[in-house]
């Protein structure tokens, strides 16, 4: 059985279908980049897989005993403690799944601590720092450590590089490349997508465009698919325009062949009404490895008073 299997999933908000009977199969070891326009449902799909949201219809099946970890886009406010505490909280009773296979006794508490320290080191964190005093980027890295330390079978990441500096992103890339489980992630970082993803799944107008390839190859295939769809829609619109012109010219509805042509026109109108407009997916934002902006000696004034000078 696949790690994750979605079949005929439907999700609607306000009468509009976000997912229109979509299906997705995820196998062990796959690294999937989930892309799409803002509001297309990327975060919602991750939450459905994580079990946080139930779809309106369809089946969501995870392999029995599968461990799933989810890093959401927003950092929870209620978390407190040191970085070491936060990462340790990700350990579960079954985390040390291979310890019973060892030929010599191992102190479980020592092994747990060693695993936590290994993850903290991989992500370049300081385990003694207080979580709530960290920058947004370091807090997200700490939460990522909490997700990774549980050795999940499926790792779901929503914008994992948000607020991270270049060095942190590179460490994250190294960690995820070595990750053995299934990975599904959302990001607008084009370079991150290109380095990590081996399969791209785009959510487009309620459907999935699924390609086993890197991101650059996906863009080429997507462009070709868009062009084919545009040509098909153009031909459809020409046919509809011809029929509309014919009906405006006057017909004799009593004649059987004309009655059939009118029925066909009504069908064409309904098909056109249900067509969702084609909106090309914008490229993911490019990462800037160099200096983007530099500010010095900025002074803030209010009502003639100097409030603060930033240097």
Buried (B, 14 or more C-beta within 10 A) or exposed (E): EBBBBBEEBBBBEEEEBBBBEBBBBBEEEBBBBBBBBEEBBBBBBBBBBBEEBEBEEBEBBBBEEBBBBBBBBEBEEEBEBBBBBBBBBBBBEEBBEEEEEEEEEEEEEEBBBEBBBBBBEBBBBEBEBEBEEBEEBBBBBBBBBBBBBBBBBBBBBBBBBBBBEEEBBBBBBEBBEEBEBBBBBBBBBBBBBBBBBBBBBBBBBBBBBBBEBBBEEBBEEBEEBBEEEEEEBEEBEEEBEEBEEBBEEEBEEEEEEBEEBBEEBEEBEEEEEEEEEEEEBEEBEEBEEEEEEEEEEEEEEEEEEEEEEEE
